[in-house]
């Protein structure tokens, strides 16, 4: 059996969309599950859309996602170059072969470097250049007349092919257009270059989005014209997004972040993103949802791919991210959360490990952290209504009488740590014969100005320090007065 060789062939036109990442992931999983090779190829034939540093983004995203490649621009496996613009010299030869065999023709229709720029080249129309005498066309080319090379489609036939996910598909050739293969500048179009390169690089399995299903017959006609073996196709279902009204449409920016980089910047762990994306269109045939990348490569089977579109659920990603965060060691969480916390250079920097310990089990997305700890940097504005808490039987009136005594008791502590602080508050509750929840709530509000905090008053006050904690309690008494 031939070695399985898959490829990921992104265009350097910007960020890594989650759909692109899923394509890369499934191609990688297919190769790894079959002990094959995963190839990275940069398809930069559309120079007009080239974005500076986009190649670096591709490398960085794949590395962050853990998708290592066996061959690519930086790892020559004997099939290079792996950047299409560096291969431009070989495409003309193959395009000319198709002209010679009658499967392509020279087109002199003027501005025609864009595959969809002229109505005359729609599937229903017949380009006048297609009927031009071969000798006349060759003479025009020899004279240096601007031209492109187009694929010649026999519109009287029906093309049938089999896809691993969608099964057998038949398409009438009359709906296909005579696509451009080679542009005026001798650069190939994506549709031509990927066929030539996939063949020359021995790609056995082509993994791509289902939007390419309708173009597949054109690719197959090229393979057949050359007498090349057609690869196995694995077309992936669309990724959809749901808006606030519940309407579902193709995933776009209006649904939220759609790039891998933005999701990471928002505080989603790369491992959680990859795990979640793996389940967008693929099922492990069990209820299991949490997989490491190594476990995914063992469990992955192409037969688990679905035809139906997958809906990107940000709430589900959020849940999965929280599970990954909980699984981090305290040290790894502190390191991952530190860039988001923005405590460097502040009074909280020395207490970061204590703060991180409080946040670890209470964080779903790392970008939440600044808001969660803002009260530690600066006491927010709040009203005395916050002292009302039915369950703990706290209210502004008893807070007004309790806090002075609590302030005095806390000021007498010689050792300022969470254990002693909590002990002093509990001792006060016992003396007053009230439940500890009442003074705990009163102190929490006084020192934080928040109803919800990561950690109780003891942990908070240890981080704030004795002087700042007592200052805040004094401010609360002023409010209550």
Beta strands, then each sheet from edge to edge (+ up, - down):
strand 1: 5-8
strand 2: 37-40
strand 3: 104-107
strand 4: 148-151
strand 5: 158-163
strand 6: 167-172
strand 7: 180-182
strand 8: 205-209
strand 9: 232-236
strand 10: 239-242
strand 11: 248-250
strand 12: 310-312
sheet 1: 1+ 2+
sheet 2: 3+ 4- 7+
sheet 3: 5+ 6-
sheet 4: 8+ 9+
sheet 5: 11+ 10- 12-
end
